[in-house]
Amino acid sequence: MTTTTAPESQPFQAEVAELLNLMVHSVYSETDIFLRELISNASDACDKLRYEAISAPELIADGAPPKIRIVPDKKANTLGVVDSGIGMDRQELIDNLGTIARSGTKSFLSRLTEAKDGANLIGQFGVGFYAAFMVAERIVVTSRRAGSDQVFVWSSSGGSGFEIAQGSDEDAGRVTRGTEIVVHLKKDAQKYLETYEIERIVRAWSDNIQFPIELVPEEGEPRQINSASALWQRPKSELSAEDYKQAYQQIAGAFDEPAMTLHYRAEGRQSYAVLLFAPSTKPFDLFDQARKGKVKLYVRRVFIADDADLLPAYLRFIRGVIDSEDLPLNISREMLQNNPQLAQIRKAVTGRVISELENLGEKEPEAFAKIWDAFGPVIKEGIWEDFERREKLLGLSRFTTTKGEKRSLNQYVDDLKANQTDIYYLTGDSIERLKSNPKLESATARGIEVLLLTDPVDTFWTSAPLDFGGKPLKSLSQGDIDFALIPLLDDKADEKKDDSGTDEATTIALIKDALGERVSDVRASQRLTSSASCLVAGGDAHDRMLERLLAMQNKAPATKPILEINMRHPLVAAIAGDKDAANDLSKDLSKDLSFLLLEQAQILDGELPEDPAAFASRLNQLVLRGIAKG
C-alpha cells in the first residue's frame, strides 16, 4: 500500500525551462508530433521491460505482454497515453522529465529559436516528452517501476518547475506497472480527443510500433489501431514506398523522407534481417563528439540496444534496425563490444551499405547528391579511419574541382592530361579563396584538374598516403611540383625560362638574408605563372592547412614554410636590382621587397602577416617610392 505525501516542488534544468517556454508560447502547425513522441517513449519503455525480463522474468509477474493504451476523455478534457512497460521510480522521473542529458540540446534550442518554421525543426530533431506541452495546459505522469510497490506522481504546467509526490492508493490500484501520462489539453487542442484523429496519427507515425496500441473510447470496447508488426521481417514484395517512408519516420523519429532504403535478409552462417535508411536531411547531433550510431539492435524481435555500434562512426547518419536470429537474448551491453558474431554482422552490413551507396551514386545521382550534401564530410572521416575500405570511400566521394561540382575520382582519372601521373588537390577555407590561389596557376595553364577541399576533415584524411586507381594524391601546397612533361593549353603562352637576366642564385640569396629564420628555404617556383610568390610545406612536413589547424590547437609546433618565388615576376627581378650597387638604399629596398613577397603570400593563404603594422608601413613606403619616381 502507498500513502500520499505532500508534493515536493523542484525547478527544471535551465535548458528544459527554455525549451518548455518555446513549447508553451509558440504555435506550430505540426502539433500532431506530440502523440507520436509519447507513443515512441511508451514503446521504448516496453522494449526495456522485455529486455530486462530476459534475466528477471519476475518483472512480468502477471504474464501479460507489454502494450500501449490511448485513453481520450472528453468530459475531463484529457488524453491519456498508458504503457505497461518498465516504468520509473522517483529519481528516474526527476532525471528523465526534469533534465535534458542529451548532447546537442543547446544547438537544438538556438536553431529552434531562430527557425522560421519551428514545426520542421521539431520534426527533424524530436523533443520527446516535452512536445506534449505544445497542446497541454498541464501534464500529470504517474509511474510504477516494474517489480516495485511504490508509485510516484510527477506534474507540471510547463512553467519553471514541476512537482513530484508519492502516489495515492487510487494511483497504485490504477497503475500496476509502467507509466500513465495524462495530458490536460488546451482549448484549441481538443481535436485530439476525437477517435478518428487519434487513429489517423497512429496510422501515419506509429503503425509499425511492435507493441499493440489500443484505443480506449469513452463508449465501446478497446480496439487495436496499429499493425504491430516488425516490418523488417516482412518480404520486400509486400511493402510499398509509403510503408518504408512511415517505417523510417517512426524508427528515426524524423519528418523527412529517406534518400536511400536498404532492406534484406542475410542467411548462412548467421541469419539476420536488415532495414536501414539514409536520411535526406542532417540531424542536429551529427557532429557530437561521441559519434554514436543510431541503428537499433534486436534479437528475435526483442530490442537489445540502440548504441551497439553496428556501423562504423563515419556511417553514424544511417538509421534503422538489425534483427539477429543467432545472438543470445541475454547478451549484455558490455558484451556487445567484443562479441565476434556481432563483429561479423558489422563488417558485412558496412560493406553492404557502402555498395548500396555506390549503386545509388551510379543509378540515381540526384538521390545520392542529397546524401552527399548532408553527410559527405562524415563519410570522408572513413577515408582516414578505414584503411580496408579506403579506395571504395574515395570512389564514393564527390568533390568540387576546378572543372565543376560533385566530380568523382573516376571522372578525374578519365580526364587526366597527357603525362599526368598524380591527382592534385588544394585545401583551404573556402572555394572562392582556393580558386584565386596562386598555386593553381601552373596547373590551370595546362588544364590540370585540381580538387578544391574546404571541409575541416579534408586536412586530416589527405595527410594519409593515398592513391586512387594507382594515381597518388598530391597537394599543391606541399613538396616539389614538376609539370614540365605536361603540355601547356596555349603553345604560345609565355612560360619560357627567364630571359630578363635576373640572377636566380643572387636573388634567392638576398631574400634568404632578408627573411632569416622566418622561412625554412627560398626557391624558384614551378607552380607560379603570374603571381610573385607563394608559401608551401616541405615534402616531409604537414600540408599548410593542416599545419595551421594543429598550430591553433597547440597540438604540434609550427614548422617554417618554404617561400617559392616566380623568377619571371618584375617584383622578384627588382630585388637583385643593380648587381654592382651596394648602397644602403638598395639594400633597404631589397629587404622591403623580400618581406613583401613573404607577407603577400601569407595573405593569399588566409593568414595575417607576423607584424601587420610593419607590413602596412613597408607597403606605404614602397608606394610612396613609386609615386616619387613617377
Sequence and secondary structure as in RCSB ss.txt:
>XXXX:A:sequence
MTTTTAPESQPFQAEVAELLNLMVHSVYSETDIFLRELISNASDACDKLRYEAISAPELIADGAPPKIRIVPDKK
ANTLGVVDSGIGMDRQELIDNLGTIARSGTKSFLSRLTEAKDGANLIGQFGVGFYAAFMVAERIVVTSRRAGSDQ
VFVWSSSGGSGFEIAQGSDEDAGRVTRGTEIVVHLKKDAQKYLETYEIERIVRAWSDNIQFPIELVPEEGEPRQI
NSASALWQRPKSELSAEDYKQAYQQIAGAFDEPAMTLHYRAEGRQSYAVLLFAPSTKPFDLFDQARKGKVKLYVR
RVFIADDADLLPAYLRFIRGVIDSEDLPLNISREMLQNNPQLAQIRKAVTGRVISELENLGEKEPEAFAKIWDAF
GPVIKEGIWEDFERREKLLGLSRFTTTKGEKRSLNQYVDDLKANQTDIYYLTGDSIERLKSNPKLESATARGIEV
LLLTDPVDTFWTSAPLDFGGKPLKSLSQGDIDFALIPLLDDKADEKKDDSGTDEATTIALIKDALGERVSDVRAS
QRLTSSASCLVAGGDAHDRMLERLLAMQNKAPATKPILEINMRHPLVAAIAGDKDAANDLSKDLSKDLSFLLLEQ
AQILDGELPEDPAAFASRLNQLVLRGIAKG
>XXXX:A:secstr
       EEEE  HHHHHHHHHHHH   S TTHHHHHHHHHHHHHHHHHHHHHHH GGGGTT     EEEEEETT
TTEEEEEE SS   HHHHHHHHH    TTHHHHHHHHHH S HHHHHHHH  GGGGGGGTEEEEEEEEE TT S 
EEEEEE SSSEEEEEE  HHHHHH SSEEEEEEEE GGGGGGGSHHHHHHHHHHHSTT SS EEE  SSS  EE 
S    GGGS GGG  HHHHHHHHHHHHT SS  SEEEEEEE SSS EEEEEEE SS  TTTT TT   EEEEEET
TEEEES S  S GGGTT EEEEEESSS TT  HHHHTT HHHHHHHHHHHHHHHHHHHHHHHH HHHHHHHHHHH
HHHHHHHHHH GGGHHHHHHH  EEETTEEEE HHHHHHT  TT  SEEEEE S HHHHHT GGGHHHHHTT  E
EEE STTHHHHTTS  EETTEEEEETTBS    TTS  SSTT       S   HHHHHHHHHHHHGGGSSEEEE 
SS SSSSEEEEB TTS  HHHHHHHHHTTSS     EEEE TTSHHHHHHH STT   HHHHHHHHHHHHHHHHH
HHHHTT   SSHHHHHHHHHHHHHHHHHH 
